[in-house]
């Protein structure tokens, strides 16, 4: 069983395409893409937390038909555009419905403004669409900043636990005389190729800002040795 988080699908909402500059010709194409992307990564036994604003509709049957097409056990955190009564969403296919939810390591809510109530906790939210992906102790799992895919728990942990770092010489090694990217380093989807990303090996504080070579900044990275880095272009 895997766990995913997602928000702000706005199924059936024609105007959201222009408002958020979504790359779709109309709501039907948008709905299909989001559903197909979702089902490509979510299995029938997975758990998915929806952080609000699922459907721009008040017709229960219309909402139910969409939710039934989505894999997994679905839990809804109500957003400002989820206008039905909570039990109506149970009828539509959600396992449970909440205004917010503390799942131990993280607190789930639709609007990130509530995160200011407890800045020591890590919050998963939606609502802000393409405004940002992560700010301080808040991650936005809205589809607009995640290529219209749900976000895995593993990705959430990486976003919270690892510091953004530039790609450097330590991010490469050689396999069969071919230069390859270190498997612990990955790109951010919203950054240019090979510019910035996250290292899943390094923790916060394991690298330093410096004018030295980038691999010198890593205090704990032992994936690539100094000799290997000297041979890396």
C-alpha positions as semicolon CSV with decimal commas, in nm:
position;residue;x (nm);y (nm);z (nm)
1;X;0,000;0,000;0,000
2;X;0,128;0,344;-0,098
3;X;0,016;0,688;0,018
4;X;-0,043;0,990;-0,203
5;X;-0,156;1,351;-0,165
6;X;-0,326;1,577;-0,418
7;X;-0,543;1,888;-0,441
8;X;-0,724;2,141;-0,659
9;X;-0,832;1,925;-0,949
10;X;-1,132;2,154;-1,012
11;X;-1,298;1,889;-1,230
12;X;-1,550;2,044;-1,472
13;X;-1,423;2,399;-1,408
14;X;-1,380;2,564;-1,747
15;X;-1,250;2,898;-1,618
16;X;-0,970;2,739;-1,412
17;X;-0,794;2,658;-1,739
18;X;-0,739;3,028;-1,811
19;X;-0,705;3,135;-1,449
20;X;-0,420;2,889;-1,385
21;X;-0,291;2,872;-1,742
22;X;-0,357;2,500;-1,765
23;X;-0,253;2,342;-2,098
24;X;-0,596;2,205;-2,193
25;X;-0,841;2,293;-2,467
26;X;-1,141;2,240;-2,241
27;X;-1,267;2,077;-1,919
28;X;-1,323;1,736;-2,078
29;X;-0,959;1,712;-2,184
30;X;-0,849;1,843;-1,843
31;X;-1,064;1,590;-1,656
32;X;-0,937;1,299;-1,864
33;X;-0,570;1,397;-1,829
34;X;-0,591;1,437;-1,452
35;X;-0,779;1,106;-1,413
36;X;-0,539;0,919;-1,642
37;X;-0,232;1,061;-1,467
38;X;-0,377;0,976;-1,128
39;X;-0,459;0,615;-1,219
40;X;-0,118;0,567;-1,377
41;X;0,048;0,594;-1,034
42;X;-0,227;0,509;-0,781
43;X;-0,327;0,145;-0,730
44;X;-0,656;0,011;-0,600
45;X;-0,513;-0,053;-0,251
46;X;-0,334;0,281;-0,216
47;X;-0,453;0,563;0,011
48;X;-0,497;0,910;-0,135
49;X;-0,562;1,228;0,062
50;X;-0,744;1,494;-0,141
51;X;-0,664;1,838;0,001
52;X;-0,976;2,009;-0,128
53;X;-1,139;2,169;-0,433
54;X;-1,193;1,843;-0,614
55;X;-1,493;1,932;-0,828
56;X;-1,645;2,255;-0,953
57;X;-1,994;2,107;-0,934
58;X;-2,283;2,050;-0,695
59;X;-2,444;1,761;-0,883
60;X;-2,383;1,451;-0,668
61;X;-2,419;1,209;-0,957
62;X;-2,176;1,407;-1,170
63;X;-1,917;1,413;-0,890
64;X;-1,975;1,045;-0,807
65;X;-1,902;0,937;-1,165
66;X;-1,562;1,110;-1,153
67;X;-1,463;0,987;-0,807
68;X;-1,556;0,629;-0,897
69;X;-1,306;0,643;-1,186
70;X;-1,019;0,717;-0,946
71;X;-0,822;0,429;-0,795
72;X;-0,753;0,379;-0,427
73;X;-0,905;0,458;-0,091
74;X;-0,990;0,828;-0,104
75;X;-0,998;1,066;0,193
76;X;-1,120;1,424;0,148
77;X;-1,007;1,738;0,328
78;X;-1,274;1,991;0,238
79;X;-1,177;2,296;0,034
80;X;-1,359;2,623;-0,013
81;X;-1,513;2,500;-0,340
82;X;-1,631;2,162;-0,205
83;X;-1,988;2,280;-0,151
84;X;-2,179;1,960;-0,077
85;X;-2,252;1,838;0,274
86;X;-1,985;1,599;0,410
87;X;-2,203;1,287;0,386
88;X;-2,272;1,365;0,022
89;X;-1,901;1,316;-0,049
90;X;-1,915;0,981;0,131
91;X;-2,189;0,885;-0,113
92;X;-1,969;1,003;-0,400
93;X;-1,691;0,762;-0,302
94;X;-1,476;0,917;-0,032
95;X;-1,397;0,696;0,268
96;X;-1,404;0,988;0,512
97;X;-1,437;1,366;0,503
98;X;-1,259;1,622;0,724
99;X;-1,202;1,996;0,760
100;X;-0,839;1,922;0,854
101;X;-0,655;1,610;0,961
102;X;-0,349;1,534;1,175
103;X;-0,187;1,215;1,045
104;X;0,105;1,220;1,287
105;X;0,405;1,342;1,093
106;X;0,202;1,593;0,893
107;X;-0,106;1,810;0,930
108;X;-0,342;1,822;0,631
109;X;-0,555;2,126;0,546
110;X;-0,679;2,296;0,233
111;X;-0,569;2,654;0,300
112;X;-0,201;2,700;0,396
113;X;-0,290;3,009;0,601
114;X;-0,371;2,777;0,892
115;X;-0,007;2,664;0,901
116;X;0,079;2,988;1,079
117;X;-0,096;2,848;1,386
118;X;0,185;2,598;1,441
119;X;0,507;2,668;1,255
120;X;0,682;2,375;1,425
121;X;0,465;2,125;1,239
122;X;0,492;2,024;0,874
123;X;0,179;2,099;0,673
124;X;0,046;1,957;0,346
125;X;-0,206;2,185;0,176
126;X;-0,356;2,300;-0,152
127;X;-0,552;2,615;-0,243
128;X;-0,267;2,827;-0,384
129;X;-0,254;2,651;-0,724
130;X;0,063;2,754;-0,913
131;X;0,177;3,016;-0,659
132;X;0,442;2,790;-0,503
133;X;0,535;2,429;-0,440
134;X;0,699;2,463;-0,099
135;X;0,738;2,750;0,145
136;X;0,902;2,692;0,483
137;X;0,694;2,426;0,665
138;X;0,424;2,398;0,395
139;X;0,405;2,184;0,081
140;X;0,138;2,258;-0,178
141;X;0,019;1,935;-0,344
142;X;-0,209;2,110;-0,591
143;X;-0,200;1,952;-0,935
144;X;-0,088;2,278;-1,099
145;X;0,266;2,247;-0,957
146;X;0,298;1,868;-0,987
147;X;0,234;1,819;-1,359
148;X;-0,125;1,714;-1,279
149;X;-0,013;1,405;-1,086
150;X;-0,068;1,310;-0,720
151;X;0,236;1,337;-0,491
152;X;0,375;1,029;-0,317
153;X;0,457;1,016;0,053
154;X;0,820;0,947;-0,042
155;X;0,832;1,270;-0,241
156;X;0,679;1,463;0,048
157;X;0,947;1,329;0,283
158;X;1,220;1,421;0,036
159;X;1,082;1,773;-0,008
160;X;1,069;1,831;0,366
161;X;1,382;1,644;0,464
162;X;1,640;1,739;0,206
163;X;1,788;2,074;0,120
164;X;1,775;2,216;-0,228
165;X;2,124;2,210;-0,377
166;X;2,276;2,291;-0,716
167;X;2,394;2,005;-0,932
168;X;2,767;1,970;-0,872
169;X;3,056;1,740;-0,945
170;X;2,954;1,520;-0,654
171;X;2,625;1,451;-0,832
172;X;2,796;1,238;-1,098
173;X;2,986;0,914;-1,118
174;X;3,102;0,668;-1,385
175;X;2,938;0,336;-1,471
176;X;3,097;0,131;-1,750
177;X;3,300;0,437;-1,853
178;X;2,984;0,645;-1,892
179;X;2,909;0,949;-1,680
180;X;2,577;0,911;-1,498
181;X;2,391;1,121;-1,246
182;X;2,417;1,009;-0,885
183;X;2,100;0,809;-0,801
184;X;2,054;1,013;-0,483
185;X;2,012;1,341;-0,668
186;X;1,702;1,434;-0,865
187;X;1,567;1,738;-1,044
188;X;1,288;1,961;-0,936
189;X;1,015;1,955;-1,198
190;X;0,986;2,331;-1,197
191;X;1,356;2,409;-1,244
192;X;1,565;2,410;-1,562
193;X;1,751;2,095;-1,653
194;X;2,060;2,021;-1,438
195;X;2,030;2,344;-1,242
196;X;1,873;2,270;-0,903
197;X;1,738;1,962;-0,731
198;X;1,727;1,759;-0,415
199;X;1,973;1,508;-0,275
200;X;1,807;1,221;-0,088
201;X;2,140;1,121;0,071
202;X;2,234;1,456;0,221
203;X;2,041;1,602;0,512
204;X;1,999;1,967;0,603
205;X;2,331;2,116;0,701
206;X;2,538;1,858;0,514
207;X;2,664;2,108;0,259
208;X;2,797;2,461;0,284
209;X;2,784;2,774;0,073
210;X;3,135;2,827;-0,049
211;X;3,345;2,943;-0,341
212;X;3,518;2,605;-0,348
213;X;3,438;2,318;-0,580
214;X;3,088;2,189;-0,511
215;X;3,199;1,847;-0,391
216;X;3,409;2,022;-0,125
217;X;3,091;2,167;0,021
218;X;2,952;1,823;0,108
219;X;3,051;1,725;0,459
220;X;2,892;1,379;0,456
221;X;2,851;1,272;0,093
222;X;3,059;0,956;0,043
223;X;2,886;0,836;-0,272
224;X;3,159;0,982;-0,494
225;X;3,515;0,993;-0,365
226;X;3,751;1,282;-0,426
227;X;3,940;1,078;-0,684
228;X;3,621;0,999;-0,874
229;X;3,518;1,365;-0,874
230;X;3,856;1,474;-1,007
231;X;3,789;1,253;-1,308
232;X;3,443;1,393;-1,365
233;X;3,392;1,655;-1,628
